[in-house]
Amino acid sequence: MESYWERDKPIYPTGQIELQNHGNTLWFKNVYVKELPRGTNG
């Protein structure tokens, strides 16, 4: 995954989650978000 708008910067580790649509009818229902523990890669 890459930072679409600022390609020279890494993905932000925390922040808002955005759901998007590209012009078609779209509904979101029962969306749940669970915070995952942060750990090291490897």
Backbone atoms as SQL, in Angstrom:
CREATE TABLE atoms (id INTEGER PRIMARY KEY, chain TEXT, resi INTEGER, resn TEXT, atom TEXT, x REAL, y REAL, z REAL);
INSERT INTO atoms VALUES
  (1, 'A', 1, 'MET', 'N', 0.842, -1.177, 0.000),
  (2, 'A', 1, 'MET', 'CA', 0.000, 0.000, 0.000),
  (3, 'A', 1, 'MET', 'C', 0.887, 1.240, 0.000),
  (4, 'A', 2, 'GLU', 'N', 0.429, 2.282, -0.602),
  (5, 'A', 2, 'GLU', 'CA', 1.227, 3.498, -0.687),
  (6, 'A', 2, 'GLU', 'C', 0.377, 4.706, -0.338),
  (7, 'A', 3, 'SER', 'N', 1.040, 5.797, -0.040),
  (8, 'A', 3, 'SER', 'CA', 0.344, 7.059, 0.199),
  (9, 'A', 3, 'SER', 'C', -0.010, 7.638, -1.161),
  (10, 'A', 4, 'TYR', 'N', -1.284, 7.643, -1.488),
  (11, 'A', 4, 'TYR', 'CA', -1.713, 8.047, -2.820),
  (12, 'A', 4, 'TYR', 'C', -1.412, 9.507, -3.111),
  (13, 'A', 5, 'TRP', 'N', -1.624, 10.387, -2.133),
  (14, 'A', 5, 'TRP', 'CA', -1.479, 11.818, -2.384),
  (15, 'A', 5, 'TRP', 'C', -0.065, 12.309, -2.172),
  (16, 'A', 6, 'GLU', 'N', 0.649, 11.718, -1.253),
  (17, 'A', 6, 'GLU', 'CA', 2.022, 12.140, -0.977),
  (18, 'A', 6, 'GLU', 'C', 2.913, 10.910, -1.074),
  (19, 'A', 7, 'ARG', 'N', 3.257, 10.559, -2.277),
  (20, 'A', 7, 'ARG', 'CA', 3.972, 9.304, -2.526),
  (21, 'A', 7, 'ARG', 'C', 5.358, 9.256, -1.915),
  (22, 'A', 8, 'ASP', 'N', 5.920, 10.408, -1.560),
  (23, 'A', 8, 'ASP', 'CA', 7.240, 10.407, -0.952),
  (24, 'A', 8, 'ASP', 'C', 7.181, 10.206, 0.563),
  (25, 'A', 9, 'LYS', 'N', 5.962, 10.089, 1.124),
  (26, 'A', 9, 'LYS', 'CA', 5.786, 9.902, 2.559),
  (27, 'A', 9, 'LYS', 'C', 5.189, 8.516, 2.825),
  (28, 'A', 10, 'PRO', 'N', 5.541, 7.907, 3.965),
  (29, 'A', 10, 'PRO', 'CA', 4.968, 6.589, 4.290),
  (30, 'A', 10, 'PRO', 'C', 3.501, 6.709, 4.711),
  (31, 'A', 11, 'ILE', 'N', 2.829, 5.573, 4.759),
  (32, 'A', 11, 'ILE', 'CA', 1.446, 5.515, 5.240),
  (33, 'A', 11, 'ILE', 'C', 1.433, 5.923, 6.709),
  (34, 'A', 12, 'TYR', 'N', 0.430, 6.692, 7.096),
  (35, 'A', 12, 'TYR', 'CA', 0.319, 7.104, 8.492),
  (36, 'A', 12, 'TYR', 'C', -0.030, 5.899, 9.363),
  (37, 'A', 13, 'PRO', 'N', 0.666, 5.702, 10.484),
  (38, 'A', 13, 'PRO', 'CA', 0.393, 4.540, 11.336),
  (39, 'A', 13, 'PRO', 'C', -0.926, 4.647, 12.102),
  (40, 'A', 14, 'THR', 'N', -1.432, 5.860, 12.322),
  (41, 'A', 14, 'THR', 'CA', -2.702, 6.060, 13.012),
  (42, 'A', 14, 'THR', 'C', -3.451, 7.184, 12.317),
  (43, 'A', 15, 'GLY', 'N', -4.730, 7.273, 12.607),
  (44, 'A', 15, 'GLY', 'CA', -5.523, 8.356, 12.032),
  (45, 'A', 15, 'GLY', 'C', -6.881, 7.867, 11.604),
  (46, 'A', 16, 'GLN', 'N', -7.557, 8.686, 10.833),
  (47, 'A', 16, 'GLN', 'CA', -8.916, 8.375, 10.421),
  (48, 'A', 16, 'GLN', 'C', -8.954, 7.299, 9.351),
  (49, 'A', 17, 'ILE', 'N', -10.074, 6.633, 9.290),
  (50, 'A', 17, 'ILE', 'CA', -10.349, 5.646, 8.249),
  (51, 'A', 17, 'ILE', 'C', -11.391, 6.259, 7.334),
  (52, 'A', 18, 'GLU', 'N', -11.141, 6.218, 6.050),
  (53, 'A', 18, 'GLU', 'CA', -12.066, 6.814, 5.093),
  (54, 'A', 18, 'GLU', 'C', -12.622, 5.734, 4.174),
  (55, 'A', 19, 'LEU', 'N', -13.934, 5.732, 4.020),
  (56, 'A', 19, 'LEU', 'CA', -14.601, 4.842, 3.077),
  (57, 'A', 19, 'LEU', 'C', -15.009, 5.688, 1.884),
  (58, 'A', 20, 'GLN', 'N', -14.720, 5.217, 0.693),
  (59, 'A', 20, 'GLN', 'CA', -14.990, 6.052, -0.467),
  (60, 'A', 20, 'GLN', 'C', -15.844, 5.332, -1.490),
  (61, 'A', 21, 'ASN', 'N', -16.363, 6.112, -2.405),
  (62, 'A', 21, 'ASN', 'CA', -17.225, 5.637, -3.471),
  (63, 'A', 21, 'ASN', 'C', -16.785, 6.320, -4.756),
  (64, 'A', 22, 'HIS', 'N', -16.995, 5.648, -5.871),
  (65, 'A', 22, 'HIS', 'CA', -16.602, 6.232, -7.156),
  (66, 'A', 22, 'HIS', 'C', -17.800, 6.461, -8.065),
  (67, 'A', 23, 'GLY', 'N', -18.886, 7.031, -7.493),
  (68, 'A', 23, 'GLY', 'CA', -20.002, 7.451, -8.315),
  (69, 'A', 23, 'GLY', 'C', -21.197, 6.523, -8.362),
  (70, 'A', 24, 'ASN', 'N', -21.048, 5.280, -7.936),
  (71, 'A', 24, 'ASN', 'CA', -22.169, 4.353, -7.934),
  (72, 'A', 24, 'ASN', 'C', -22.898, 4.415, -6.604),
  (73, 'A', 25, 'THR', 'N', -24.123, 3.900, -6.566),
  (74, 'A', 25, 'THR', 'CA', -24.870, 3.817, -5.319),
  (75, 'A', 25, 'THR', 'C', -24.138, 2.855, -4.390),
  (76, 'A', 26, 'LEU', 'N', -23.946, 3.272, -3.163),
  (77, 'A', 26, 'LEU', 'CA', -23.175, 2.461, -2.227),
  (78, 'A', 26, 'LEU', 'C', -23.682, 2.690, -0.822),
  (79, 'A', 27, 'TRP', 'N', -23.838, 1.628, -0.073),
  (80, 'A', 27, 'TRP', 'CA', -24.260, 1.719, 1.324),
  (81, 'A', 27, 'TRP', 'C', -23.253, 0.984, 2.179),
  (82, 'A', 28, 'PHE', 'N', -23.062, 1.472, 3.384),
  (83, 'A', 28, 'PHE', 'CA', -22.254, 0.784, 4.386),
  (84, 'A', 28, 'PHE', 'C', -23.177, 0.429, 5.533),
  (85, 'A', 29, 'LYS', 'N', -23.117, -0.794, 6.007),
  (86, 'A', 29, 'LYS', 'CA', -23.985, -1.244, 7.086),
  (87, 'A', 29, 'LYS', 'C', -23.178, -2.114, 8.035),
  (88, 'A', 30, 'ASN', 'N', -23.358, -1.868, 9.323),
  (89, 'A', 30, 'ASN', 'CA', -22.696, -2.669, 10.345),
  (90, 'A', 30, 'ASN', 'C', -21.186, -2.716, 10.150),
  (91, 'A', 31, 'VAL', 'N', -20.586, -1.571, 10.050),
  (92, 'A', 31, 'VAL', 'CA', -19.137, -1.472, 9.902),
  (93, 'A', 31, 'VAL', 'C', -18.529, -1.442, 11.295),
  (94, 'A', 32, 'TYR', 'N', -17.633, -2.360, 11.561),
  (95, 'A', 32, 'TYR', 'CA', -16.960, -2.449, 12.855),
  (96, 'A', 32, 'TYR', 'C', -15.468, -2.244, 12.648),
  (97, 'A', 33, 'VAL', 'N', -14.868, -1.538, 13.569),
  (98, 'A', 33, 'VAL', 'CA', -13.423, -1.291, 13.512),
  (99, 'A', 33, 'VAL', 'C', -12.818, -1.806, 14.801),
  (100, 'A', 34, 'LYS', 'N', -11.785, -2.601, 14.679),
  (101, 'A', 34, 'LYS', 'CA', -11.104, -3.145, 15.848),
  (102, 'A', 34, 'LYS', 'C', -9.650, -2.691, 15.812),
  (103, 'A', 35, 'GLU', 'N', -9.199, -2.101, 16.889),
  (104, 'A', 35, 'GLU', 'CA', -7.809, -1.681, 16.971),
  (105, 'A', 35, 'GLU', 'C', -6.934, -2.905, 17.181),
  (106, 'A', 36, 'LEU', 'N', -5.908, -3.030, 16.369),
  (107, 'A', 36, 'LEU', 'CA', -4.972, -4.136, 16.480),
  (108, 'A', 36, 'LEU', 'C', -3.753, -3.693, 17.261),
  (109, 'A', 37, 'PRO', 'N', -3.169, -4.595, 18.024),
  (110, 'A', 37, 'PRO', 'CA', -1.967, -4.218, 18.765),
  (111, 'A', 37, 'PRO', 'C', -0.831, -3.893, 17.807),
  (112, 'A', 38, 'ARG', 'N', -0.087, -2.863, 18.145),
  (113, 'A', 38, 'ARG', 'CA', 1.050, -2.482, 17.322),
  (114, 'A', 38, 'ARG', 'C', 2.238, -3.328, 17.740),
  (115, 'A', 39, 'GLY', 'N', 2.944, -3.833, 16.786),
  (116, 'A', 39, 'GLY', 'CA', 4.096, -4.669, 17.068),
  (117, 'A', 39, 'GLY', 'C', 5.181, -4.434, 16.041),
  (118, 'A', 40, 'THR', 'N', 6.194, -5.218, 16.133),
  (119, 'A', 40, 'THR', 'CA', 7.287, -5.095, 15.171),
  (120, 'A', 40, 'THR', 'C', 7.037, -6.050, 14.014),
  (121, 'A', 41, 'ASN', 'N', 7.519, -5.693, 12.866),
  (122, 'A', 41, 'ASN', 'CA', 7.419, -6.565, 11.695),
  (123, 'A', 41, 'ASN', 'C', 8.574, -7.542, 11.729),
  (124, 'A', 42, 'GLY', 'N', 8.276, -8.796, 11.527),
  (125, 'A', 42, 'GLY', 'CA', 9.357, -9.777, 11.440),
  (126, 'A', 42, 'GLY', 'C', 9.132, -10.836, 12.386);
